[in-house]
Amino acid sequence: MRQVSHVLAGVLATLLATLPVALAQDDAAINRQFRQWLQNDLWPEAHTKGISQKTFTAAFDGVTPNLKLPDLVMPGSGKKLDREQRQAEFRAPSAYFAENIIGAVASGGKRLLGQHGATLARVERQTGVPGRIVVAIWGRESAFGKAKIPHDAFEVLGTKAFMATRKDYFRKEVLAALEMVERHGAPPRGLKGSWAGALGQPQFMPSSYLAHARDGDGDGRADIWRSEADTFASIAGYLADKGWLAGRDWGFEVTVPQTVSCALEGPDQSRRIADWARIGIGRINGKPFPRRQVWKAI
């Protein structure tokens, strides 16, 4: 029995000793495939969209796949890498809406609402989006600009476009990021985002930046990394472009009778407001709902 144990221990030691070499070989192979994909697949499409070779080369200079990202699939094998999905939208709502987190955003937001009052008032006049809504989103997305956003955007977006489970989605986003560099003067090595590819203080994906980012301080650029005025204008511009109605709030605080099923909750459960009222849902303050609005249960 002791001899068997020694044999097993020796086999295990050999496996552990060779594991780092095997992993390094796998990483090198993936990096070679990544470089081939960049040159033979992504570059031709980028070129047709007006991206220069100079921009493309600068964007991916020194970039290698980040295998620590979630939702990756090994190229050629279809095997999904075991990485935890940390994005809040994919987890239980209780963590996203935890009382201590909401409380911190609310207290900080009240202070900053006054500090940036003039800028927010101007943005509201231009877009119809109230300053309190802008500040709330700013606080939730990046802790009022204080959250660390350290990741190289082209490393994240390139990795995901090459080997993520949603490759088509991230391909569109990495091409949009290249357009940000080519046509909007974004520095390729200074384009910082989250591990999910979202950029700057409002956490815009590159396609959202191209469609909705605004210059709020008048310098001719939409700098959502360093400019608070640009961040405010971009958040409000996004909501306005998506159909925000001036003078309307985002929702109502309501009471829900026990007879109403929780199965009615969710973004795909939109109903006319009169229908919600008909099944017993009413405003906490007792006031009637405005007429002719469609609201979602959340």
C-alpha positions in Angstrom: 0.0 0.0 0.0 2.8 2.4 0.9 4.5 1.6 -2.4 1.3 2.5 -4.3 1.1 5.8 -2.4 4.7 6.6 -3.4 3.9 5.8 -7.1 0.8 8.0 -7.0 2.7 10.8 -5.3 5.3 10.6 -8.0 2.8 10.8 -10.8 1.1 13.8 -9.1 4.4 15.6 -8.7 5.2 15.0 -12.4 1.8 16.3 -13.5 2.1 19.4 -11.3 5.6 20.1 -12.6 4.5 19.9 -16.2 1.2 21.9 -15.8 2.8 25.4 -16.0 4.6 24.4 -19.2 1.4 23.0 -20.7 -0.6 26.1 -19.8 2.1 28.3 -21.2 2.0 26.3 -24.5 -1.8 26.7 -24.6 -1.5 30.4 -24.0 1.1 30.7 -26.8 -1.1 28.7 -29.2 -4.1 30.9 -28.4 -2.1 34.0 -28.9 -0.9 32.8 -32.3 -4.5 32.1 -33.3 -5.6 35.5 -32.0 -2.9 37.2 -34.1 -4.0 35.3 -37.2 -7.6 36.2 -36.5 -6.7 39.9 -36.2 -4.9 39.9 -39.5 -7.0 37.6 -41.6 -10.5 38.2 -40.2 -11.0 41.4 -38.2 -8.6 43.7 -40.2 -10.3 43.2 -43.6 -13.7 44.2 -42.1 -12.1 47.1 -40.2 -10.5 48.3 -43.5 -13.8 48.3 -45.3 -15.2 50.5 -42.6 -12.5 53.1 -43.1 -10.1 52.1 -40.4 -6.5 52.8 -41.3 -3.7 50.3 -40.8 -2.0 52.8 -38.5 -5.0 52.9 -36.2 -5.5 49.1 -36.3 -1.9 48.4 -35.5 -1.8 50.9 -32.6 -5.0 49.6 -31.1 -3.7 46.0 -30.9 0.0 46.7 -30.3 1.1 44.3 -27.6 -2.4 43.0 -26.9 -2.8 39.4 -26.1 -6.0 37.5 -25.1 -7.1 37.9 -21.5 -8.1 34.4 -20.5 -9.3 35.5 -17.1 -12.4 37.1 -18.6 -15.7 35.3 -18.2 -17.8 33.7 -20.9 -14.9 32.6 -23.1 -14.7 29.5 -25.3 -11.5 27.8 -26.3 -11.0 28.5 -30.1 -11.4 25.3 -32.2 -12.7 23.2 -29.3 -15.9 24.8 -28.3 -15.0 24.2 -24.6 -16.1 27.0 -22.3 -13.5 28.2 -19.9 -14.6 28.1 -16.3 -14.7 31.8 -15.3 -17.2 33.3 -12.9 -19.7 35.7 -14.5 -19.5 38.8 -12.2 -21.7 41.3 -14.1 -24.4 42.5 -11.8 -27.2 42.1 -14.4 -26.5 38.3 -14.5 -26.8 37.9 -10.7 -29.6 38.1 -8.2 -31.2 41.5 -8.0 -30.7 41.6 -4.2 -27.0 42.3 -4.7 -27.6 45.0 -7.2 -30.2 46.8 -5.0 -28.6 46.1 -1.6 -29.7 48.7 0.9 -26.1 49.7 1.9 -25.2 50.3 -1.8 -28.3 52.2 -2.6 -27.8 54.3 0.6 -24.3 55.2 -0.4 -25.3 56.3 -3.9 -28.2 58.3 -2.4 -26.1 60.2 0.2 -23.3 60.9 -2.3 -25.8 61.9 -4.9 -27.5 64.5 -2.8 -24.2 66.2 -2.1 -23.0 66.1 -5.8 -26.4 67.2 -7.0 -25.8 70.6 -5.3 -22.2 70.8 -6.2 -22.9 70.4 -9.9 -26.3 72.1 -9.9 -25.5 74.7 -12.6 -24.2 72.1 -15.1 -27.0 69.7 -14.4 -29.6 72.4 -14.8 -28.1 73.3 -18.2 -28.2 69.6 -19.3 -31.8 69.3 -18.2 -32.8 72.4 -20.2 -31.1 70.8 -23.3 -32.4 67.3 -22.9 -35.4 67.3 -20.5 -33.6 64.7 -18.3 -33.6 65.8 -14.6 -30.3 66.2 -12.9 -31.2 63.8 -10.1 -31.6 61.0 -12.7 -28.3 61.8 -14.3 -26.5 61.8 -11.0 -28.2 58.5 -9.9 -27.0 56.7 -13.0 -23.5 58.3 -12.6 -23.3 57.0 -9.1 -24.5 53.5 -9.9 -22.3 53.0 -12.9 -19.0 54.3 -11.6 -19.4 55.5 -8.0 -19.5 59.1 -9.3 -16.4 58.6 -11.4 -14.3 57.2 -8.5 -14.5 53.5 -9.5 -11.4 51.9 -10.9 -11.7 51.4 -14.7 -8.3 49.9 -15.4 -8.7 47.5 -18.3 -7.4 48.1 -21.8 -10.5 48.3 -23.9 -8.9 46.6 -27.0 -7.6 43.7 -24.8 -11.1 43.1 -23.5 -13.1 43.7 -26.6 -10.5 41.9 -28.8 -10.5 38.9 -26.6 -14.3 38.7 -26.5 -14.7 39.3 -30.2 -12.3 36.4 -30.8 -13.5 33.8 -28.3 -16.5 34.9 -26.2 -19.9 33.2 -26.2 -21.3 36.4 -27.8 -18.6 36.9 -30.4 -20.9 38.7 -32.9 -21.9 41.3 -30.3 -18.3 42.1 -29.2 -17.1 42.1 -32.9 -19.5 45.0 -33.4 -18.2 46.7 -30.3 -14.5 46.3 -31.1 -15.1 47.8 -34.6 -16.9 50.7 -32.9 -13.9 51.2 -30.6 -11.6 51.4 -33.6 -13.9 54.0 -35.1 -13.6 56.0 -31.8 -9.8 56.1 -32.4 -10.0 56.7 -36.1 -12.6 59.5 -36.2 -13.0 60.8 -32.7 -9.4 61.1 -31.5 -9.6 58.6 -28.7 -6.1 57.4 -27.7 -5.8 53.6 -28.5 -3.6 52.9 -25.5 -5.6 55.2 -23.2 -9.0 53.7 -24.0 -9.9 52.3 -20.6 -13.0 50.3 -19.7 -14.4 47.6 -17.4 -13.7 43.9 -17.8 -17.0 43.8 -19.7 -15.8 46.4 -22.2 -17.9 49.4 -20.9 -16.1 52.7 -21.1 -15.6 55.7 -18.9 -17.8 57.2 -16.1 -21.2 56.4 -17.6 -20.0 52.9 -18.7 -20.9 53.2 -22.3 -20.2 50.4 -24.8 -18.3 51.8 -27.8 -21.4 51.7 -30.0 -23.3 53.7 -27.4 -20.5 56.2 -27.2 -20.7 56.7 -31.0 -24.4 57.1 -30.9 -25.0 59.1 -27.7 -21.9 60.7 -26.2 -22.1 64.5 -26.0 -19.7 67.4 -25.5 -20.9 69.0 -22.3 -18.0 71.5 -21.6 -17.6 73.0 -25.1 -14.1 71.8 -25.9 -15.2 69.9 -29.0 -14.7 66.4 -27.5 -16.9 64.0 -25.6 -14.5 62.9 -22.8 -16.5 60.5 -20.7 -13.3 59.5 -18.7 -12.2 62.9 -17.3 -14.9 65.4 -17.9 -17.9 65.5 -15.5 -19.8 67.9 -17.8 -19.3 65.5 -20.8 -20.4 62.6 -18.6 -23.6 64.4 -17.5 -24.4 65.4 -21.1 -23.8 61.9 -22.4 -26.0 60.2 -19.8 -28.8 62.6 -20.5 -28.3 62.5 -24.2 -28.5 58.7 -24.1 -31.8 58.8 -22.3 -33.2 61.6 -24.5 -32.2 59.7 -27.6 -34.0 56.6 -26.2 -37.2 58.6 -25.8 -37.2 60.2 -22.4 -40.2 62.5 -22.0 -39.6 65.8 -20.3 -41.7 66.4 -17.3 -42.3 62.6 -16.6 -40.6 60.7 -13.9 -39.0 57.3 -14.3 -41.7 55.5 -12.3 -44.0 55.5 -9.3 -43.7 54.0 -5.8 -46.7 51.7 -5.4 -48.4 49.3 -3.1 -49.0 45.8 -4.5 -51.8 43.6 -3.1 -51.0 40.1 -2.1 -53.4 38.8 -4.7 -51.0 40.1 -7.5 -48.7 37.4 -8.7 -44.9 38.0 -8.7 -44.9 36.3 -12.2 -46.0 39.6 -13.6 -42.6 41.1 -12.8 -40.1 41.6 -15.5 -39.1 43.8 -18.5 -41.2 41.8 -20.9 -44.4 42.4 -18.8 -45.3 45.9 -20.0 -49.0 46.8 -19.6 -51.1 49.9 -19.8 -51.1 51.8 -16.5 -54.9 51.5 -16.4 -54.4 47.7 -16.4 -52.1 47.8 -13.4 -54.6 50.0 -11.5 -57.4 47.6 -12.4 -55.8 44.7 -10.6 -55.3 46.8 -7.5 -51.9 48.4 -7.8 -52.0 52.0 -6.5 -49.6 54.8 -5.7 -48.4 55.0 -2.1 -49.3 58.7 -1.9 -52.9 58.0 -2.9 -52.7 60.2 -6.0 -54.1 58.9 -9.3 -51.8 57.8 -12.0 -51.3 60.1 -15.0 -53.3 59.0 -18.0 -52.1 57.3 -21.2 -48.8 55.9 -20.0 -47.2 52.5 -20.4 -45.0 51.4 -17.5 -43.2 48.2 -16.8 -43.3 46.2 -13.5 -39.9 46.3 -11.9 
